[in-house]
Amino acid sequence: MMELKNNQAAIILEVDEDGGVSVNVASGDENGPAGAICQAIAVKIMQDEEFQTEIMNMVEVEERDAE
């Protein structure tokens, strides 16, 4: 497992067998700016349906291009 410095944060995406996605944030300093930015992105991923659709469309295009 990677240890994060106080000025680092990460978004962790997990996809279950049914294709459901969960979003978590890990941060060296939960109250720091990097953690706050990741938290804001995580909220956008989970709550903004238009953004979710845009991401999934991008993933589908990349998968087709890889074939």
Residue pairs with C-beta under 8 A, 6 or more apart in sequence:
2 10
3 28
4 10
4 26
4 27
4 28
5 28
6 28
6 29
6 32
7 28
7 29
7 32
7 33
7 34
8 27
8 28
8 34
9 25
9 26
9 27
9 28
9 32
9 34
9 35
9 37
9 38
10 25
10 26
10 27
10 38
11 23
11 24
11 25
11 38
11 41
11 42
11 45
12 23
12 24
12 25
12 26
13 21
13 22
13 23
14 21
14 22
14 24
15 21
16 22
21 45
23 42
23 45
23 46
24 42
25 35
25 38
25 39
25 42
27 34
27 35
27 38
28 34
28 35
29 35
44 51
45 51
45 52
45 55
